[in-house]
Amino acid sequence: MNCDDMRRLLDGYLDGELDPIRNLEIEDHVQECASCAQLLKSRQALSSAVSGSTLYYKAPERLRKQLQTSLRKAGKGPADRPLMIWRLAGIAAVLAVMVLVAWSLVRMLAFASPNDGLIEEVVASHVRSLQAQHLVDIVSSDHHTVKPWFDGKLDFSPPVVDLASQGFPLAGGRLDYLNNRPVAAVVYRHDKHVINVFIWPSNHTVTADPQTVNRQGFYVSFWEKGGMSYWVISDMNEQEQAQFIKLLRSQT
Amino acid sequence: MQKQNRRALFEQAVLPHLDSAYNLARWLTRNEQDAEDLVQEAYLRAFKFFDSFHGTDSRPWLLTIVRNTYYTWLQQKRVYEFVTPFDDELYTTGDESSDPEELMLRLADTELLRRALEELPGEFREAVVLRELEGLSYKEIAGITHVPLGTVMSRLARARKRLQQYLIGQKAKEL
């Protein structure tokens, strides 16, 4: 092991993320190399100082109370996504819990398809696009501008439609990368929500019937139509997402 | 009756992680009021999507929602946090070991340490918070921040280098 390797693996070593063989190699190197030994010591000291409790912010007590109140209110109202199962069970709490667990398992199995990895990718792309200045590369609400922008950048022509009059104005477009290939990201807005529509030539990873799942607070919908795969992700509620999909499908 | 049970289940599984949620929110927003608002919103979303949580430890799941809510909120406010471009290898690696005694002194200064962490760009700051303050594994951090494991390690390495250099007075060249 040389000093360059050491510097590269230093943090993994400190965080206990390396395998035992690497650990030994590092420890051996550090015994022979004074400057790396010092580096390790300094880095360790830094890590310890930061992880000491002084920088940790505990939640103020009133926040805890406020949360319990707002959760109580949220719990009282009609459930946002009423599951038939809750109404049918109607009996002992234990039974309801068991049914919930089984239901979750069934849903999990139903979606433990080849798509799971792709769903994760889509969520990651969506979140990344929300970060600084990378939502769109072409800023325009005019589909006559956005659609041709993709020419020469992609080997297919994604459908870009105008849904502004129905409350979903176009924000623009950008290139993205999913499923090991470049894809079109057509971005719409709805009130304050951002909607990413990923489009690429169909490779039969999705069905013709739209499906919707939720993942980490986002609704993710996918289907194929007219030779294209469509993936829609946003933080709208389920009804708004369904409406958007219906409108999009009617025009593509 | 059932709705009360769902809330009770949620409170039992997720409310204990309030400190973690608030800590991450506070370090992301760098503002007490915003942190409280963010936590409120994240918890409501978590409650709404509780059915989609299948696991034993809800902390990483909750923190993912806090983080996602933060970036969604940033986008809505049209507030941009600058993502650091990749060429921050303007540091000379040789300077790292210089002045170890000075470093030790500075590390004892909590306020200096707090400022140093606050000054880190978002993706470095969150890596340090999740690793050092929340004690999460690289794998868990990778899941929360949607990046590969190698990226977690390299972000932590660069974050710690920057912290060290901030502490001993070699401030990062801002781009």
Interface residues (C-beta under 8 A of the other chain):
Chain A: R7 R8 L10 D11 G12 D15 E17 S35 Q38 L39 K41 S42 R43 A45 L46 S47 A49 V50 S51 T54 L55 Y56 Y57 K58 A59 P60 L63 R64 Q66 L67 Q68 S70 L71 R72 A74 G75 K76 A79 D80 R81 L83 W86 A89 G90 A93 A96 V97 L100 W103 S104 L105 M108 E120 V123 A124 V127 R128 L130 Q131 A132 Q133 H134 L135 K192 V194 V213 N214 R215 Q216 G217 F218 D235
Chain B: M1 Q2 K3 Q4 N5 R6 R7 L9 F10 E11 L15 L18 D19 A21 Y22 N23 R26 W27 A35 E36 V39 Q40 Y43 L44 R45 A46 F47 K48 F49 D51 S52 H54 W61 T64 I65 R67 N68 T69 Y71 T72 L74 Q75 Q76 Y80 E81 F82 V83 T93 E96 S97 P100 L103 M104 L107 A108 T110 L113 R114 L117 G122 V128 R131 E132 L133 G135 S137 Y138 H146 V147 M153 L156 A157 R160 L163 Q164 L167
